[in-house]
Amino acid sequence: FPPAFELNMRFKSSESAEMEIVLLGTDKLVPWYRLKVKADHSQAEPMEVIRHSSSRNFTVGAADKFPKINDGKFHTLKWLRLTNGAMNVKIDGKTVLETYEVYYRDNFTGFELVNNGGSYEWDSFEIFKALKPVTK
């Protein structure tokens, strides 16, 4: 999928679960971006977008809003990245993380979902090319 993408998913989690959505690049499926989602996220441990390089990890952005997602109900997550590098994450339609990142410009070759503890239930996933933002 292209570097300007929209990823949508529905999920529900246990009280203190943690997952990562990892975007992979090149034919060797190298991790480039990782969205860390903690069900009991807070200012001390927010959702984060992390960029990987050959030897280091860089926090690209961290959430500044913390809606309750560990209530055993289904929630929607949207991760959007536009061609200009604008990136945001929405939970149930509300923006929780906004950042800007232009480092990786090639197509992504896959994604992986990592459960780092607790239990999750996933209902649906969609990944597609992001539409151009509407200009006025």
Phi, psi and omega in degrees: 000157188286165179294337172263106189225164169229125177245126179237140176209156172245139182205161166221153188223162172284177189302318184232041181281159176218133177225163176227137172253119187246127177263129186251148180227166181065170180289350179266004178054055180278132176294132177245314179229146181224125173258113179268124182240116175254128182297330178253043184300152182204179178298325179289328179222077184279169167296143182222147167256125182239133175258137178260141168238186186302326184228357184221161173244140180236128174284117182275323180193155179226147181296147174239006175228149190223070179294152181289118178236003180253039184258008179078006178257158176287141178228158176253143176234132175235125175246117185238135174227125181262168183297333180277002178095353177297132183225136174213160179234132178239141173243124180051039176083357181252130181292127177246342183213129174228133179205184183219128183206120182242009187300307184267123184239359180273171175293148172275147184250000177173178174214158175226153179245125185242128174261113181263017178137154183079189179235142177233153169233126180251137184255318182203154176224143172218137172224128179207171179296132179289139176283152177295141177294148179285128177256146182251000000 
